[in-house]
Amino acid sequence: MNQERLMKVLLSPIVSEKSTQLAEKRNQVAFRIMEDATKAEVKAAVELLFSVEVDAVQVLNLPGKAKRFGRFVGRRRNTRKAYVCLKAGQEINFAEVASS
């Protein structure tokens, strides 16, 4: 896989109550990813960027909601999430990654 492509696959980590519980209980990390990214690309990107071993990847497509803005009807954008399950003993600390 192309290294430039792998650097663009992960858009941002998802930091929320649900993702924090997943990290503690199931050793999983959640990311927002590109709409055309595959599971293999997500696995390779996480292993490349964070130097950890990935056990499994689950991908979720969320369609955008139709919303009203006054008299105008708009639509939120579609998003794609990846839940990455890390192997035992592996963890990602975003505070250390951001400072280095």
C-alpha positions as MATLAB code, in Angstrom:
seq = 'MNQERLMKVLLSPIVSEKSTQLAEKRNQVAFRIMEDATKAEVKAAVELLFSVEVDAVQVLNLPGKAKRFGRFVGRRRNTRKAYVCLKAGQEINFAEVASS';
ca = [
       0.000    0.000    0.000;
       1.117    3.535   -0.731;
       2.495    5.366    2.327;
       1.011    8.701    1.235;
      -2.416    7.092    1.020;
      -2.029    5.513    4.477;
      -1.187    8.896    6.012;
      -4.521   10.282    4.744;
      -6.794    7.340    5.705;
      -7.262    8.330    9.377;
      -8.954   11.720    9.662;
      -9.206   12.039   13.459;
      -9.615   10.004   16.624;
     -13.050    9.993   18.237;
     -12.797   11.084   21.854;
     -16.094   10.648   23.676;
     -17.513    8.815   26.673;
     -18.377    5.798   24.560;
     -14.942    5.575   22.948;
     -13.236    5.960   26.341;
     -15.275    3.060   27.741;
     -14.387    0.945   24.696;
     -10.707    1.682   25.234;
     -10.868    0.633   28.879;
     -13.094   -2.446   28.595;
     -12.373   -3.906   25.153;
      -9.011   -2.368   24.183;
     -10.574   -0.668   21.131;
      -9.919    2.772   19.651;
     -12.357    4.720   17.429;
     -11.327    6.840   14.422;
     -13.056    8.880   11.738;
     -11.785    7.614    8.389;
     -12.038    8.486    4.701;
     -15.220    7.356    2.961;
     -13.391    5.034    0.545;
     -10.954    3.489    3.070;
     -10.877   -0.293    3.428;
     -10.332   -2.361    6.579;
      -6.863   -3.381    5.371;
      -5.897    0.258    4.804;
      -7.141    1.265    8.271;
      -5.181   -1.584    9.881;
      -1.997   -0.664    8.001;
      -2.416    3.057    8.798;
      -2.877    2.491   12.548;
       0.106    0.134   12.677;
       2.248    2.630   10.728;
       1.284    5.794   12.627;
       1.088    4.473   16.193;
       3.513    1.472   16.137;
       0.989   -0.959   17.622;
      -0.362   -4.349   16.553;
      -3.986   -4.448   15.364;
      -6.141   -7.508   15.966;
      -9.344   -6.540   14.106;
     -11.104   -3.603   12.443;
     -14.858   -2.935   12.294;
     -16.141   -0.216    9.942;
     -19.383    1.722   10.383;
     -21.103    3.974    7.835;
     -23.324    6.707    9.274;
     -25.615    8.457    6.782;
     -26.047   12.199    7.279;
     -29.273   13.407    8.878;
     -31.685   15.761    7.169;
     -31.940   18.912    9.275;
     -33.901   22.161    9.044;
     -32.251   25.556    9.316;
     -35.221   27.884    9.627;
     -37.128   27.526    6.365;
     -34.230   25.804    4.589;
     -33.743   22.050    4.548;
     -30.131   20.975    4.822;
     -28.250   17.759    5.259;
     -25.329   16.782    7.473;
     -22.467   14.993    5.753;
     -22.076   11.222    5.765;
     -19.369    9.886    8.086;
     -17.445    6.660    8.307;
     -15.987    5.315   11.557;
     -13.530    2.543   12.292;
     -13.343    0.680   15.584;
      -9.836   -0.772   15.846;
      -9.293   -3.653   18.272;
      -5.698   -3.758   19.527;
      -3.865   -6.921   20.538;
      -3.390   -7.645   24.240;
      -0.830   -5.400   25.904;
      -1.024   -2.727   23.183;
      -2.417    0.766   23.752;
      -2.502    4.154   22.046;
      -1.932    7.233   24.196;
      -2.945   10.317   22.187;
      -1.260   12.708   24.650;
       2.164   11.189   23.913;
       1.599   11.093   20.144;
       0.610   14.787   20.001;
       3.655   15.987   21.941;
       6.258   14.115   19.893;
];
